[in-house]
Amino acid sequence: MYQIGSTGRIAVIIVIATLTLLVGGTMGVEAAMQRRILAAPQLDLRAGPVYIRASASTPQPVPACPSRSPNANDMNALAVCSQQFYVILVLIQHGTPDDTPWILQLLNVPIGGERSA
């Protein structure tokens, strides 16, 4: 039977604590972005054939809007009927630029959300 020494136990505790903080921090940042407490970071990074892009989408209309026919001049009514998302995409380009890239969507989080009128 294998026994872990005191140094090994401390290392295991540190690894578990670090992973717990990482997961908890990620969920906290996601919640802060959804409530518009924290601005969603913009990222545009290329490393060889890998391209990473993170950005907030433009507000999209919400189909099940409480105000069915918002006035185009009323900004509050338009805000109620729109939804914005924070998206992180990874594109991997194999071969020539004409080849279709492999696209992986890592994250798609609603920001703000539909508010009642």
C-alpha positions as CSV (number, residue, x, y, z in Angstrom):
1,M,0.0,0.0,0.0
2,Y,1.3,3.5,-0.9
3,Q,1.3,6.1,1.8
4,I,1.5,9.8,1.2
5,G,3.9,11.7,3.5
6,S,3.2,15.0,5.1
7,T,4.8,16.9,2.1
8,G,2.6,15.0,-0.3
9,R,-0.6,15.7,1.7
10,I,0.2,19.4,1.7
11,A,0.8,19.3,-2.1
12,V,-2.6,17.6,-2.6
13,I,-4.3,20.1,-0.4
14,I,-2.7,23.0,-2.3
15,V,-3.8,21.5,-5.6
16,I,-7.4,20.9,-4.5
17,A,-7.6,24.5,-3.0
18,T,-6.2,26.0,-6.2
19,L,-8.7,24.1,-8.4
20,T,-11.5,25.1,-6.1
21,L,-10.5,28.8,-6.2
22,L,-10.2,28.6,-10.0
23,V,-13.6,27.1,-10.5
24,G,-15.2,29.4,-8.0
25,G,-13.5,32.4,-9.5
26,T,-14.6,31.5,-13.0
27,M,-18.2,31.2,-11.9
28,G,-18.0,34.5,-10.0
29,V,-16.6,36.3,-13.1
30,E,-19.3,34.8,-15.3
31,A,-22.0,35.9,-12.8
32,A,-20.5,39.4,-12.7
33,M,-20.4,39.6,-16.5
34,Q,-24.0,38.5,-16.7
35,R,-25.1,41.2,-14.3
36,R,-23.0,43.8,-16.1
37,I,-20.9,44.4,-13.0
38,L,-17.7,43.4,-14.8
39,A,-17.1,44.5,-18.4
40,A,-16.6,41.5,-20.7
41,P,-12.9,41.5,-21.9
42,Q,-12.2,41.6,-25.7
43,L,-9.6,39.3,-27.0
44,D,-8.1,38.8,-30.5
45,L,-5.1,36.5,-30.4
46,R,-3.4,34.4,-33.1
47,A,-0.7,31.8,-32.4
48,G,0.3,29.9,-35.5
49,P,-2.8,28.1,-36.9
50,V,-4.9,28.8,-33.7
51,Y,-7.0,32.0,-33.6
52,I,-8.8,32.9,-30.3
53,R,-11.5,35.6,-30.3
54,A,-13.6,36.7,-27.4
55,S,-16.1,39.5,-27.6
56,A,-19.6,40.6,-26.7
57,S,-22.2,40.4,-29.4
58,T,-24.3,43.2,-30.5
59,P,-27.7,43.2,-28.8
60,Q,-30.0,40.7,-30.5
61,P,-33.8,40.9,-30.5
62,V,-35.6,38.6,-28.0
63,P,-38.5,36.7,-29.6
64,A,-40.6,36.4,-26.4
65,C,-40.5,40.1,-25.5
66,P,-42.9,41.5,-22.9
67,S,-43.4,44.6,-25.1
68,R,-44.5,43.1,-28.5
69,S,-44.2,46.3,-30.5
70,P,-41.5,48.5,-28.9
71,N,-41.3,52.1,-30.1
72,A,-38.1,52.6,-32.1
73,N,-37.6,56.0,-30.4
74,D,-38.0,54.6,-26.8
75,M,-34.6,53.2,-25.7
76,N,-36.0,51.6,-22.6
77,A,-38.5,49.5,-24.6
78,L,-35.7,48.5,-27.0
79,A,-33.4,47.5,-24.1
80,V,-36.2,45.3,-22.7
81,C,-36.5,43.5,-26.1
82,S,-32.8,42.8,-26.7
83,Q,-30.2,40.3,-25.4
84,Q,-26.4,40.4,-25.6
85,F,-24.0,37.5,-25.4
86,Y,-20.3,37.0,-24.5
87,V,-18.7,34.5,-26.8
88,I,-15.3,32.9,-26.9
89,L,-14.4,31.1,-30.2
90,V,-11.3,29.1,-31.1
91,L,-10.6,28.7,-34.8
92,I,-7.9,26.3,-36.0
93,Q,-6.8,26.6,-39.6
94,H,-5.2,23.5,-41.0
95,G,-3.7,23.6,-44.5
96,T,-4.3,26.5,-46.8
97,P,-6.3,29.6,-45.9
98,D,-9.0,28.4,-48.4
99,D,-9.7,25.3,-46.2
100,T,-12.6,25.6,-43.8
101,P,-11.3,26.2,-40.2
102,W,-12.3,24.0,-37.4
103,I,-14.3,26.1,-35.0
104,L,-14.8,25.5,-31.3
105,Q,-17.2,27.6,-29.2
106,L,-15.8,27.6,-25.7
107,L,-18.3,29.9,-24.0
108,N,-21.6,31.5,-24.8
109,V,-22.9,33.5,-21.8
110,P,-25.9,35.9,-21.8
111,I,-25.0,39.4,-20.6
112,G,-27.6,41.4,-18.8
113,G,-30.7,39.7,-19.9
114,E,-34.3,40.5,-20.6
115,R,-35.8,42.9,-18.1
116,S,-39.4,43.2,-17.3
117,A,-41.1,46.4,-18.4
